[in-house]
Amino acid sequence: VKFDIRYIILLKSVQPLQVYAYNRFWLRFANIAFELTELDVYEKHFTVMNYTDTNLKQMFCQDFIQFFNEQNAGYNWADVEKDIFKMIKGVFEGATALPPPCGIGASPQSGAMYATDLMLAWEHDNKGNKIMVPKMLEFNWGPDCERACNYYPEFFNNVFSTLFLGHTEEQHVTLL
């Protein structure tokens, strides 16, 4: 089944760069097995089901990690997530490399919340070994957080504690 992964990303500071990933990602599933037919069937080709009258499939991230590790012998989710976090940090390094209007400007009073959606792809490294590679689909500023609040009631406390109070312990975040 086609799915994507959504991470919430917190930009606390541009100078120095401080970017956090909210560790509690969520998964978005297509409701019908993917194939390149019936291109007008929404539930086959899209993974965002919470805006239409469809059956929303839910799997919590801790369950996904367990299933991932069980079903992908030789691959560990922690290693895949390191690659995901490296990719996300690279986006912010690029986005803050130049001053405005070309890049994100520094402001000590501000912080921002983004969401990034990604998929995983099988590829081969330069030695021919099969590897899993994250593929970024999009970044959103000011994302819809209804699912985050429904699944994790402390979500906004974690976000605001990280962004504005500088409290990162026990906030379910990882510094990238």
C-alpha positions in Angstrom: 0.0 0.0 0.0 1.3 3.4 -0.9 2.0 5.6 2.2 3.9 8.7 3.2 5.4 9.9 6.4 4.8 13.3 8.0 7.3 14.9 10.3 6.8 18.2 12.2 9.9 20.3 12.0 10.6 23.2 14.4 13.0 26.0 13.4 14.1 27.6 16.7 17.0 29.7 15.4 18.6 30.6 12.1 21.9 32.0 13.6 23.0 29.6 15.0 20.9 27.1 13.1 18.7 25.1 15.5 16.2 22.8 13.9 14.3 20.1 15.8 12.2 17.2 14.5 9.2 16.1 16.4 9.9 12.4 17.1 6.2 11.4 16.8 5.7 11.2 13.1 2.6 9.9 11.5 1.8 7.8 8.5 -0.7 8.5 5.8 -2.0 5.6 3.7 -3.8 5.3 0.4 -6.9 3.2 1.0 -6.5 1.1 -2.2 -3.4 -0.7 -3.4 -1.4 1.5 -5.8 -1.1 0.7 -9.5 -1.0 2.9 -12.5 -4.6 2.4 -13.5 -7.8 4.3 -12.7 -5.9 7.6 -12.3 -9.2 9.3 -11.2 -9.6 7.1 -8.1 -8.5 9.3 -5.2 -8.1 6.6 -2.6 -5.6 4.7 -4.9 -3.3 7.6 -5.8 -3.4 9.9 -2.7 -2.4 9.4 0.9 -4.2 12.3 2.5 -7.5 10.9 3.6 -8.5 13.2 6.5 -10.0 15.9 4.2 -12.5 13.7 2.3 -15.3 11.3 3.4 -13.2 8.1 3.4 -11.9 5.6 5.9 -8.8 7.1 7.5 -6.3 4.3 8.3 -4.2 5.0 11.4 -0.9 3.5 12.6 1.0 5.0 15.4 4.7 5.6 14.8 5.8 3.2 17.5 3.8 0.4 15.8 5.2 1.3 12.4 8.8 1.2 13.8 8.2 -2.3 15.2 6.7 -3.6 11.9 9.4 -1.9 9.9 12.2 -3.6 11.9 10.4 -6.9 11.7 9.7 -6.8 8.0 13.0 -5.4 6.8 15.8 -7.7 8.0 19.1 -6.0 7.8 17.6 -2.5 8.0 17.0 -0.6 11.2 14.5 2.2 11.5 16.9 4.2 13.6 19.4 4.3 10.7 16.7 5.3 8.2 15.6 8.0 10.5 19.1 9.4 10.8 19.1 9.7 7.0 15.7 11.4 7.1 17.0 13.9 9.7 20.2 14.5 7.7 18.1 15.3 4.6 15.8 17.7 6.6 18.7 19.5 8.2 20.2 19.9 4.7 17.1 21.7 3.6 17.4 24.2 6.4 21.1 24.7 5.8 20.3 25.6 2.2 17.4 27.8 3.2 19.5 29.8 5.7 22.7 30.0 3.7 21.9 33.3 2.1 20.3 36.4 3.7 16.7 37.5 2.8 15.2 37.8 0.3 17.0 34.7 -1.0 17.0 32.8 2.3 15.3 32.7 5.7 16.3 35.6 7.9 17.4 35.5 11.5 15.2 36.9 14.2 15.8 36.1 17.9 12.1 36.6 18.8 10.7 34.1 16.2 10.4 30.4 15.6 8.5 28.5 13.0 6.8 25.2 12.6 6.8 23.2 9.3 5.7 19.8 8.2 7.5 17.7 5.7 6.1 14.7 3.9 8.4 12.1 2.5 8.4 8.6 1.1 11.0 5.9 1.2 12.6 4.4 -1.9 14.8 1.4 -2.5 18.0 2.2 -4.4 21.5 0.9 -4.8 24.7 2.5 -3.5 27.9 2.8 -5.5 28.9 -0.7 -4.5 25.6 -2.2 -5.7 24.2 -2.7 -2.2 20.4 -2.2 -1.7 19.7 0.9 0.4 16.7 2.7 1.6 16.6 6.4 0.7 14.2 9.1 1.9 12.5 11.2 -0.8 11.1 14.6 0.2 7.7 15.3 -1.3 7.0 18.7 0.2 7.5 21.2 3.0 4.6 23.2 4.5 4.8 26.2 6.8 2.0 26.4 9.3 0.7 22.8 8.8 -2.6 21.3 9.7 -2.0 19.8 13.2 -5.4 18.3 13.9 -4.1 14.8 13.7 -1.1 15.6 15.8 -3.4 17.0 18.5 -5.8 14.0 18.3 -3.0 11.5 18.6 -0.8 13.3 21.0 -2.7 15.8 23.2 0.5 17.3 24.6 1.7 18.1 21.0 1.4 22.0 21.2 2.9 22.0 24.7 5.9 20.1 23.3 6.1 22.5 20.3 5.8 25.8 22.3 8.1 24.5 25.1 10.8 23.8 22.4 10.3 26.9 20.3 9.7 29.6 22.9 10.8 28.3 26.3 14.0 26.5 25.2 12.9 23.3 27.0 13.7 20.3 24.9 14.0 17.6 27.6 11.0 15.2 27.5 9.4 17.2 24.6 9.7 14.4 22.1 12.1 16.3 19.8 15.5 15.6 18.3 18.0 18.4 17.5 19.1 17.9 13.8 
